[in-house]
């Protein structure tokens, strides 16, 4: 269901950017309202998507959000998605997942106590030859192993 929301949101975002045009702040505000309708909040990754669609700086969107009290900005900073597909599993993804869970201190479909980090799984990213794969805020990390996973989690923790 969550994947469908993302798909519908991206389709609506594309329609809005075509309707309003690049750089249009009214279009950005409409996109923020659509995002709020789908997800009950606007995450950092959604802000990035909207900025890209309208070719505006994320700072502009964050400024607009201050003047839109009905739009709730998410505290989520990192959305981590681990591949649990069979091909990644053959490449020791279980070891990578174990390290990530251990470093974060919580399991799939859970969010950190402060709401800044969410851990999810997905059956396959269709990047099997580069697995194990981890997706962080729409950026892929390929050929992961336990050490790389530990380093990635360390960087995320340091950034918080």
C-alpha positions in Angstrom: 0.0 0.0 0.0 2.8 2.4 0.9 4.5 1.8 -2.4 1.3 2.7 -4.2 1.1 6.0 -2.3 4.6 6.8 -3.5 3.7 5.9 -7.1 0.6 8.0 -7.0 2.4 10.9 -5.3 5.1 10.9 -8.0 2.5 10.8 -10.8 0.6 13.7 -9.2 3.9 15.6 -8.7 4.8 15.2 -12.4 1.3 16.5 -13.4 1.6 19.5 -11.0 5.1 20.4 -12.3 3.8 20.3 -15.9 0.7 22.2 -15.0 2.3 25.0 -13.0 5.7 25.0 -14.6 9.3 25.0 -13.3 10.1 27.4 -10.5 6.4 28.1 -9.7 5.9 28.5 -5.9 2.2 28.0 -6.2 2.9 24.7 -7.8 5.3 23.8 -5.0 2.6 24.7 -2.4 0.1 22.5 -4.3 2.6 19.6 -4.3 3.2 20.0 -0.5 -0.6 19.8 0.1 -0.8 16.7 -2.1 2.1 15.2 -0.2 0.3 16.0 3.1 -2.9 14.3 1.8 -1.1 11.1 0.9 1.3 10.7 3.8 -0.1 13.0 6.6 3.4 14.7 6.6 6.2 15.9 4.4 9.5 14.1 4.7 13.0 15.3 3.7 12.9 12.9 0.8 9.6 14.4 -0.4 11.0 17.9 -0.1 13.9 16.8 -2.3 11.5 15.2 -4.9 9.4 18.4 -5.0 12.5 20.6 -5.3 13.7 18.5 -8.2 10.3 18.4 -9.9 10.0 22.2 -9.8 13.7 23.0 -10.1 13.8 25.1 -6.9 16.1 25.1 -4.0 15.1 23.0 -1.0 15.6 26.1 1.2 12.6 27.8 -0.7 10.4 24.8 0.2 11.5 24.9 3.8 10.7 28.6 3.9 7.2 28.0 2.4 6.6 25.3 5.0 6.9 27.9 7.7 4.0 29.8 6.2 1.8 26.7 5.8 0.8 25.6 9.3 -1.5 22.9 8.1 1.5 21.0 6.6 3.4 18.8 9.0 7.1 18.3 8.4 8.3 14.9 9.2 11.1 14.4 11.7 12.4 11.5 9.6 15.9 12.2 8.4 16.9 8.7 7.2 14.8 6.1 5.5 16.8 2.9 5.2 15.5 0.1 3.1 17.3 -3.3 2.9 16.8 -5.8 0.1 15.6 -9.1 1.4 15.3 -10.8 -2.0 16.7 -14.3 -2.7 19.7 -13.1 -4.8 20.9 -10.7 -2.2 20.4 -13.4 0.4 22.7 -15.7 -1.6 25.3 -12.9 -1.3 25.0 -12.7 2.5 22.5 -9.9 2.9 21.5 -11.6 6.2 24.8 -10.5 7.6 24.3 -6.9 6.4 20.8 -6.8 7.8 22.0 -8.2 11.2 24.6 -5.4 11.5 22.1 -2.7 10.5 19.5 -3.9 13.0 22.2 -4.2 15.7 23.7 -0.8 15.0 20.3 0.9 14.9 18.8 -1.0 17.8 15.5 -1.7 16.2 13.9 -3.9 13.5 12.2 -3.6 10.2 9.1 -1.4 10.0 10.2 0.5 13.1 11.4 4.0 13.6 13.9 5.3 16.1 12.6 6.8 19.4 13.3 10.3 18.1 11.5 9.6 14.8 14.6 10.4 12.7 15.5 7.0 11.3 13.1 4.4 9.8 14.2 0.9 8.8 12.2 -1.0 6.2 12.7 -4.0 3.9 11.9 -4.6 0.3 11.8 -8.0 -1.5 13.9 -6.9 -4.5 15.3 -3.7 -5.9 16.2 -5.3 -9.3 19.9 -4.6 -8.8 20.7 -8.2 -8.1 24.1 -8.3 -9.7 25.2 -5.5 -7.4 23.8 -7.0 -4.2 23.5 -7.0 -1.3 21.7 -3.6 -1.7 20.7 -1.0 0.8 18.8 2.1 -0.1 19.2 5.2 2.1 17.0 8.2 1.2 16.7 7.1 -2.4 20.5 6.5 -2.8 21.7 3.0 -3.4 24.6 1.4 -1.6 25.6 -1.7 -3.6 27.9 -4.7 -2.8 27.3 -4.2 0.9 29.0 -6.4 3.5 29.1 -6.3 7.3 31.9 -3.7 7.5 30.4 -1.4 4.9 27.0 -1.6 6.7 28.7 -0.8 10.0 30.5 2.2 8.4 27.3 3.4 6.8 25.3 3.2 10.1 28.2 5.1 11.8 28.0 7.9 9.3 24.2 8.1 9.7 24.5 8.2 13.5 27.2 10.9 13.3 25.0 13.0 11.1 22.0 13.0 13.5 
